[in-house]
């Protein structure tokens, strides 16, 4: 799986955090707004949020039953209807840029505003020796070792020298078989990355699995033939 030829570019990814993630269409965001620098939330009774959710539903922004009241989905156009401030274009902004932008919007109504914004649909896919898992990313500084640990380890079950990280059209290779390799290739993952841990090849066990079913079929045929002969 995910084999490449000798001429394919296997790159080294930066081990420092990449630029902050920019919000995209269909992203799920969680918004918290406080006044007096966090002493009081702007909507303690939830009325403005409820009003915003009703508007979101009418505008087709993707709210759904059972979703927390402070969560909103960016539309295909990259905008979202928020309580009090209405329709806002957030696509293309980093989380920090969106927070500062919304802070100015809410400052039109309140003093000493504090805004926190979180993207709730950051995730990474882990395949290979660990099985198949989709893991949420709680923040932007999760490294490859942490992802493998969250996936249920698997390094002992896979080739530690051949861990592949796919990011769009890029392919990175990590080597955890030595301390030096780990220090050099413990990359910071990004939302949407695919991590593949190549399983350890065990030729004998694989052969037993491949030919075991054939042997069972032949044994069954032989048993039937013997039963027919004995009945005659």
N, C-alpha and C positions, 0 to 999 in steps of 0.2 A: 504494500500500500504506500502511496506517495513516493514511488521510486523516481529517481531522476537519472539522466545519463551523465557521462563524465564531463560534458561541456556545460551542463546546466549550472547557473550561478547560485552557489550556496554562500550566503552573505552573513556577515557578522552584524547583529543588531546593536544599537546603542544600549549600554547598560544603565544609562540615566533615564529618568522619566521623559517621555516624549512630550510634545506640546499638548496642552489640555484638550480634551475631547470637545468637539464642537457639536452642538445640538442639531439633530436631523429630523426630517419628517417622520411621524409616527413614534417619536421618542416619548416615553412615559416619564413625567417629571413630578416631583413632590415639592410643593411650595409652602414655606412657613414665613409669615410676616409678623413682626413684633413692633411695638412702639416703645418709647422711653428706653431704647437700647436693650430691649429684651425683657423689660419688667412686665409688659402686658401685651398679649397677642391682640392683633387688631380686630379679630372677630371672635370674641370669647363665646358667643352664643351660636356661632355657626351659620348665622342668617345670610351673611354675604357669600359664604362658600356655597350654601344651598342655592342662592340666586345665580351664582356663577355656574353651578352644575346644570341648572335648568337652561341657561343660555347656551352652554356647551352642547347639550343634547340637541337643542334646536339648530345649532350651527353645524352639527355633525362632527364635533371634535373628538368623539370616541369615548365618552364616559360610559361606564357600564355598571350594572347593579353589583353591589358588593365591594366596589373599589373604595378605598379611603377617600374622605371628602376633600383632602388637600392634594389629591393626585389628578393630573390632567394630561391629555395626550395631544401632542402637536399634530395638526392636520397635515394633509399632503402638501399644502402650500407653506408649511413651516410656521404657522401661527397658531395661537391658542387664546381662548377667551378665559380671562382670569377675573376673580371677584374684584369689584369696584373699578379696576382700571380697564376692563373690557378687552377687546381684541389686541393682541401684542404679537409682533413678529420676532421670534426667538431663533429661528433656524440660522446656522452659521456662527452663532455666538458661543464662546466657551461658557462653562458654568459660571466662572467668576464675572465675565462680561455681562451675562444675563442677570446675575445678582445685582450688579451695579446699575444696570439699566432699569430694572424693576424698582430698585431702591429710589431712584429719582421719580419714577411714576407714582409710587406710594407716598413720597414726600409732599406731593401736591395735596394730600389729604391729612397727613399726620406728621408729627415732629419726632425727631430722633428715631428714625425707622431702622430696623434691622431685618434683612431679607436673607434667607437661606434657601438654596435650590439644590435639589438632588436628582440625578438621572437614575431611574429605577430599572432600566432594561439593559445595563451593561453586563455582558456575559462572554464567556470563552468556551470553546468546545474542546474536549479532551477525548482522543481516540487511541486505539492500539491496545497495549498490554493491560491498561486499566479498564478496558471495556469502552463504553460510550457514555459520556456524561456532559451535560451542559451546566456550567458553574457560573453563578452571578459574581460580579466583581464589586466588592464593597467600596473600593476606592481606586485611584489611578496609579497607585504605586505597588501593585501586586506583581511579584516576580514569578519566574517560571517554577522555582522550587516550591513556592507556596501553592501554585496551581496544582502541581503534581500531588502535593500533600492533601489538598482539598479533594482531589479526585480519588483518594484512597490509596496513596502511595503508588506502587506498581513499578518503581525503578528497579527493585530487586527482581521483578518478573520481566523486565525489558532490557534492551540494549542501552545501557546508560551512556554509551559513547555516541549514540545516534538518535538524539531527540530532535524532532523537527518542529519548527514553528512556521505556519503558513499565514501570511498577512497579505491578502489581496493577491497580487502577482509576484510577491516576494517570498522566498524560501530561506529561512534561517536554520542553522544547525547548531545544536548545543551538545556539549560533552561533559557529562557529570561523572565520568569514570575516574577522574583524578581531581585533586583539590585545585590544581591550576586551571583545569578545564572548567570546573564549577565557578571559580572566581571570575573567569573571563566570559562565560556564556550564560550566567544566571540573569537572563534578559527580563526587562519589564514588559509585561504583556499589555495588549491593548484590546478594547472591545471588538469582538468579531474575530479575534485570532483563533486558529485551529492548532492545537498541540497534539502531535502524534509521537507516541512512545513505541518504537518498534519492538515487537515481542521477541524473546530469545528463541532461536531456532533449535528444536530438539528433533533431529532427523528420525531417531528410532521411534519415539512416541508418535510423531507425525505419520510414520509409515504404518504403525500399528492401527492408528485411527483410519487411515486411508484404506488399508486392506482388511481391516477387521470386519467391515460390513460385507465385503465380498466373500470372506471366509465363512461368515454366518450363512449366507445364501447357499454356498456350495454344500455346507454341512446339512442344511435343510433338504436340499435336493437328494443328497446321498441317503439321508434318513428315509425319505419317501420311497426311493428305489428299493432300499432294503425291506421296507414294509410290504411293498408290492410283491417282491420275490418270495418273502416268507408266507404271504397269503396264498400264493400259487402252490 
